[in-house]
Amino acid sequence: MISVNDIGGNIKRLRKLHMLNQIEFAKRIGISQGSLSDIESGKCSPSIETVVSIYRSFNCSLEILLLGEEKFRDRTISELESKLLCVFNELDH
């Protein structure tokens, strides 16, 4: 079962990976800083729209956002590998 705290923590890790404060991250995904704070602290869960906005804005997998891990060719990759993939996906061609 996916918990609200886990999703909030995953979103917080993604925000910190991109070296953004809550105001900057919230602005990029189209929500208020207060809403982001509530999501990261586990007080509420993000809406589907918010999850999709994060997914599109930061080009990360839904598995990372929701589960905190990503499967790659039937094996779970480490958090470091996942961060490296996230950074790699943001590079210009």
N, C-alpha and C positions, 0 to 999 in steps of 0.2 A: 504494500500500500504506500502511496506517495503522500508524505506529510507536508503541510503548509510550511513548517520550519525548514524542511529540506529544500523546497523550491526557493524559499527566500534566501537561504544560505548559498544556493547555487547561483542565484542572480547576483548576490553580493560579491561572490568570488569573480564572476564575469566582469562586474563593474570595476573591481579593484585590478583585475588583469589589464583592463583598458585604461587604468590610471585616471579614472573619472570620479569626481565627487558625486554625491547624490543629486545635486541640482543639475549638473551637466548631463548625467545619465538619464534622469527623469525627463529632461527637456528633449533629449534625442528620441526617447520612446513615446513621448506624448502624454505623460502623466505628471502629476504634481510631485514635488519632493516629499511631501507628507505621505502621499500614497505609497511611494517607493519605500519610505522608511517603515511603514506598516507592513509591507510585503516582506522586506528583508528581516524584520524582527519576528515574523510569523503571526502577527496580529490578524492578517487577512491573506487570502490567496489572490494571486493575480488573475485578472480576467483572461479569457481566451485571446481577446484583442491585444492585451498587453504582452502575452507570451509570443504571439505572432509578430508584434512590433519589435520585440527584442531579437527574435529569430532573424527577422529581415534586416534590422539595423546593424547587427553585429555578426551576421553570417555564421552563426553557431548552430549546432545541432539541437533538435528538440530533446534528444536523450540527455545531453549535458544539462539543459535547463531543468528538466523534470526529474531526472534520475541521478544526476551528478556524475555519470559515467557514460562512456560511449563504447559501443561495440564496433570493432573494425575487423572485418573478415572472420567473424565468429569468435573473436577474443576480446575481452575487456581491456581497454587501454588505460594507462595510468593517468592521473590528473596532469602530470607534467606533459605527457604526450598529447593530451587533449588541448592543453594551453598552446603548445607548439603548433598543432593543427589549426587552432583558431587564429593565431598570429599569421601563419602561412596563408590561410584563406583570405586575409585582408591585404596581402601584398599585391602591388600592381603587377600586371603581367609584363 
